[in-house]
Amino acid sequence: MRALDLLRSRAEVDADRIGVRGVSQGAAVVLAAAALSPGTVSAVAVGCPFLTDVDAALAEATSGPYEEIRALENASPHLREQVRASLRQVDVVGLAGVIDAPVYLHVGEEDPTCPPKTARTLATVLNGLVTVDEYAGCGHEAGARWANDKAARFLADHLQPRPLETRVLSRLPPASVSDEERARYFARIDEELSTLSRDAGYEALPTSGDYDARRVLFSGAGGASLHAMLTVPHESTGRALFLTPRYGSVNFTPDRSTCEEFVTLTVHHRGQDLRRGATPMPYPGVFRSAVLGPDRFAYRHILSDTLRAVDVVLTSPESEKLAWAAVGDELAIIVAARRQVFTAARIDRLLFTHAISGGPGAELRTAADPGDCARTLRIFDIAAVAGQVTVPVLACLSPEERTVFPSHGFPDLGILELTHRETIDEPARRRWLRDVLG
């Protein structure tokens, strides 16, 4: 609520057009804020809300915090009523009836942490101002692969932002970048990184699974303070995942089962963790922060920070013993092409390819000439670097994404057509990793 007050006080913010977005515990927080600050929020988008219909959640959840609460109650039966009374005081269902803004709610039908039944109860008290999507086969991620885009559109529709000085391109004009231009662009980034020390600091982090976790602290180009999350299972198989940053300012850490099977390094670029002196980067950091030319484009920093993480962590003696797969959007392919330390690469989502292929841009904004904007994005065209990726690649694509994916040029490419059911798609992705990483 204090953050909402701060936003409303800012001259550059339209106080009548503020939206909130949250998932899991974050969903409970933003729903409570919307309920307790009537009139301050114009739209709400949430997924798999925690602290919702808590009695039902405690009866049905099979993993996560509710499981821990049940364990506490079993160990100390005399505290049960006190625990339940405390939870009911913060139950979102008891607050949501006064929310006066439209709500988008997405849930996974097989969520073991925040059972879908609890979200359905929430929907019944939202006074008809709610749009609900339930994703079959999805767990606690609540269909995020598809729901995140829908949530963004929902917020954009209801917030009706004032026109920006930058222009919005619904489609990129034709443009080309030569191999020499692209090579010089990447070479300049490598030259900047080559002058930096490979020293890093490590901070132990608490975990609740069969793995250890540490925060890795290191510097980036321009003195940026960077960090990454490193997890190591107690019984390592030698398989490791290098998880490239999402294009926004928030990057999720892997789920528990992933951390217990693979060594993971989740890279957080300079748009994250402002408490550590990171460089602010507007969410979602790429298209809405404006494409201002190759050297001012936000994604240049994201690429630089990701390559820096490879140089600092994956070249250590311990890391060199592991079989690493680069995983993420097209950035995973670019990194695998630029750094020959990977055993495999996997694309889980597309970011640039739709716009580069001539399809609609994702709220693409530019203050530059549209042709310059198109040439900037072409630098990151994975079709141009496919031949430099010498390791096996798996592209996990929806039927729509397959139509624009540049499958030619990869020496060793597999395609996994997604079913939109995580109980089918995720096991298939993991089987491939086990096969290629050994």
Buried (B, 14 or more C-beta within 10 A) or exposed (E): EEEBEEBBEEEEEBEEBBBBBBBBBBBBBBBBBBBEBEEBBBBBBBBBBBBBBBEBBBEBBEBBBBEEBBEEBEEEEEEBEEBBEEBEEBBBBBBBEEBEBBBBBBBBBBBBBBBBBBBBBBBEBBEEBBBBBBBEBBBBBBBBBBBBEBBBEBBBEBBEEEEEEBBEBEEBEEBEBEEEBBEEBBEBBEEBBEEBEEEBEEEEEEBEBEBBBBBBBBBBBEEBBBBBBBBBBEEBBEBBBBBBBBBBBBBEBBBBEBBBBBBBBBBBBBBBBEEBEBBEBEBBBBBBBBBBBBEBBBBBBBBBBBBBBBBBBBEEEEBEEBBBBBBBBBBBBBBBBBBEBBBBBBBBBBBBBBBBBEBEBBBBBBBBEBEBBBBBBBBBBBBBBBEBBEBBBBBBBBEEBEEBBBEEBBEEBBBBEBBBBBBEBBEBBBEBBEEBBE
